[in-house]
Amino acid sequence: MTPEEVAELRARRYNGTVVHLQKVHSDLLVMRVRPDFARPEQQAGQYCTLGLGFWEPRVEGCQVEDLKPDELTKVVRRAYSISSSVESEPGKLYDPSLTDWLEFYIVLVRENADGRVPALTPRLFALKEGDRIQIGEKVAGHYTLDPVQPGDNVVFLGTGTGEAPHNYMLWSLLSRGHTGKILSACCVRYARDLGYAKTHARLMERYPNYKYLGLTTREPGLTKKVYIQDLITHGELEEHLGTALDPSTTHVFLCGNPKMIGVPTRDKKVGTVTYPQPPGVIEILERRGFKADVSATKFKGNIHFEEYW
Ligand SMILES: Cc1cc2nc3c(=O)[nH]c(=O)nc-3n(C[C@H](O)[C@H](O)[C@H](O)COP(=O)(O)OP(=O)(O)OC[C@H]3O[C@@H](n4cnc5c(N)ncnc54)[C@H](O)[C@@H]3O)c2cc1C
């Protein structure tokens, strides 16, 4: 493709600018995108799409991609939760009315276990500040704080970049002076994958009702080598929360890896519930009296979830 053809496609297909791009490390980034249109209305926890053309360069070290000529002019889009750095500067909660961008927290998928070549993230990671991108005009999703009442305890459990919507919801709770306890745990491979760790450390100092737990599965020492499910079954989550996991006063939000979440199959006619194995958090908590959402309209429980794949 000629540079002129690429320039024409970018001009025609893109509607946003990368105004900030921070590589936490080579495979993890925080990015802010300013849409050309008025920033859409949004609730903390929701998502929108980002897209780039197949003509864009990819970072090295990713699964080899073999494109057909007619695919080259297409745009690949994926859903991304809107994240938040919570503070605009240390000690000051972010004021969205003073900004015109949306923040995203994205991990590079270098290779797919199912053989499908990851299309978007190898291209997102080749972006620089000032580059153009496609951003969805609609913000959507039912993974929000709607069911949370003032004074409820709120537990956010995420894997990897599944922390993104929790950061935005945390900002929302802190901004509205939420009085219940708030705990956010995020499970990653290595401590360096906790991209917002410094912010969370500061927030814990300022807000006595807030606790952040970084969990690593491949690096004991700095943090604990533990999975989220173990944290609950061993009673540590309650210790950190400082109170019992009481279904009548607690909302649990689960985001990221579907294995951690463990959405069951419910056969309404027969009345059976089959949980995936090994157990995810939904099974562990439903056995303790919690109820997971069935869908946004059918049944809203006290376990809410967003699966990333
Ligand atoms: C509602 C929603 C919100 C999302 N928000 C985010 C977000 O805020 N940040 C983010 O990084 N991703 C997020 N995702 C995942 C995102 O949409 C893409 O699937 C991901 O970025 C990979 O895109 P790709 O084209 O490079 O690879 P794809 O071809 O889409 O590969 C998908 C595969 O990559 C792996 N994968 C996808 N997402 C992740 C992830 N986050 N961590 C580890 N492995 C993953 C899985 O094995 C999955 O099968 C979200 C997904 C959904 C449905």
PDBQT file of the ligand as one rigid body, heavy atoms in Angstrom, charges set to zero:
ROOT
HETATM    1  C1  LIG A 401     -16.364  -5.609  27.405  1.00  0.00    +0.000 C 
HETATM    2  C2  LIG A 401     -14.870  -5.828  27.174  1.00  0.00    +0.000 A 
HETATM    3  C3  LIG A 401     -13.968  -4.928  27.684  1.00  0.00    +0.000 A 
HETATM    4  C4  LIG A 401     -12.594  -5.140  27.493  1.00  0.00    +0.000 A 
HETATM    5  N1  LIG A 401     -11.720  -4.264  28.058  1.00  0.00    +0.000 NA
HETATM    6  C5  LIG A 401     -10.397  -4.495  27.954  1.00  0.00    +0.000 A 
HETATM    7  C6  LIG A 401      -9.459  -3.621  28.617  1.00  0.00    +0.000 A 
HETATM    8  O1  LIG A 401      -9.831  -2.632  29.263  1.00  0.00    +0.000 OA
HETATM    9  N2  LIG A 401      -8.145  -3.899  28.478  1.00  0.00    +0.000 N 
HETATM   10  C7  LIG A 401      -7.688  -4.978  27.762  1.00  0.00    +0.000 A 
HETATM   11  O2  LIG A 401      -6.455  -5.171  27.716  1.00  0.00    +0.000 OA
HETATM   12  N3  LIG A 401      -8.549  -5.813  27.148  1.00  0.00    +0.000 NA
HETATM   13  C8  LIG A 401      -9.875  -5.589  27.193  1.00  0.00    +0.000 A 
HETATM   14  N4  LIG A 401     -10.760  -6.412  26.539  1.00  0.00    +0.000 N 
HETATM   15  C9  LIG A 401     -10.223  -7.401  25.569  1.00  0.00    +0.000 C 
HETATM   16  C10 LIG A 401     -10.110  -6.725  24.178  1.00  0.00    +0.000 C 
HETATM   17  O3  LIG A 401     -11.386  -6.495  23.642  1.00  0.00    +0.000 OA
HETATM   18  C11 LIG A 401      -9.331  -7.582  23.166  1.00  0.00    +0.000 C 
HETATM   19  O4  LIG A 401      -9.872  -8.875  23.104  1.00  0.00    +0.000 OA
HETATM   20  C12 LIG A 401      -7.840  -7.691  23.500  1.00  0.00    +0.000 C 
HETATM   21  O5  LIG A 401      -7.245  -6.410  23.589  1.00  0.00    +0.000 OA
HETATM   22  C13 LIG A 401      -7.086  -8.525  22.473  1.00  0.00    +0.000 C 
HETATM   23  O6  LIG A 401      -7.296  -7.988  21.177  1.00  0.00    +0.000 OA
HETATM   24  P1  LIG A 401      -6.472  -8.557  19.936  1.00  0.00    +0.000 P 
HETATM   25  O7  LIG A 401      -7.188  -8.158  18.691  1.00  0.00    +0.000 OA
HETATM   26  O8  LIG A 401      -5.043  -8.165  20.035  1.00  0.00    +0.000 OA
HETATM   27  O9  LIG A 401      -6.527 -10.123  20.121  1.00  0.00    +0.000 OA
HETATM   28  P2  LIG A 401      -7.792 -11.068  19.871  1.00  0.00    +0.000 P 
HETATM   29  O10 LIG A 401      -7.692 -11.698  18.547  1.00  0.00    +0.000 OA
HETATM   30  O11 LIG A 401      -9.035 -10.334  20.178  1.00  0.00    +0.000 OA
HETATM   31  O12 LIG A 401      -7.447 -12.167  20.955  1.00  0.00    +0.000 OA
HETATM   32  C14 LIG A 401      -8.338 -12.487  21.970  1.00  0.00    +0.000 C 
HETATM   33  C15 LIG A 401      -7.590 -13.417  22.922  1.00  0.00    +0.000 C 
HETATM   34  O13 LIG A 401      -6.609 -12.667  23.604  1.00  0.00    +0.000 OA
HETATM   35  C16 LIG A 401      -6.605 -12.991  24.975  1.00  0.00    +0.000 C 
HETATM   36  N5  LIG A 401      -6.981 -11.762  25.691  1.00  0.00    +0.000 N 
HETATM   37  C17 LIG A 401      -7.910 -10.841  25.327  1.00  0.00    +0.000 A 
HETATM   38  N6  LIG A 401      -7.947  -9.827  26.220  1.00  0.00    +0.000 NA
HETATM   39  C18 LIG A 401      -7.023 -10.099  27.138  1.00  0.00    +0.000 A 
HETATM   40  C19 LIG A 401      -6.599  -9.430  28.300  1.00  0.00    +0.000 A 
HETATM   41  N7  LIG A 401      -7.131  -8.248  28.665  1.00  0.00    +0.000 N 
HETATM   42  N8  LIG A 401      -5.639  -9.993  29.032  1.00  0.00    +0.000 NA
HETATM   43  C20 LIG A 401      -5.074 -11.175  28.676  1.00  0.00    +0.000 A 
HETATM   44  N9  LIG A 401      -5.438 -11.876  27.580  1.00  0.00    +0.000 NA
HETATM   45  C21 LIG A 401      -6.393 -11.345  26.821  1.00  0.00    +0.000 A 
HETATM   46  C22 LIG A 401      -7.619 -14.115  25.150  1.00  0.00    +0.000 C 
HETATM   47  O14 LIG A 401      -6.935 -15.346  25.091  1.00  0.00    +0.000 OA
HETATM   48  C23 LIG A 401      -8.522 -13.994  23.957  1.00  0.00    +0.000 C 
HETATM   49  O15 LIG A 401      -9.031 -15.223  23.522  1.00  0.00    +0.000 OA
HETATM   50  C24 LIG A 401     -12.137  -6.245  26.735  1.00  0.00    +0.000 A 
HETATM   51  C25 LIG A 401     -13.065  -7.136  26.202  1.00  0.00    +0.000 A 
HETATM   52  C26 LIG A 401     -14.420  -6.949  26.413  1.00  0.00    +0.000 A 
HETATM   53  C27 LIG A 401     -15.401  -7.939  25.841  1.00  0.00    +0.000 C 
ENDROOT
TORSDOF 0
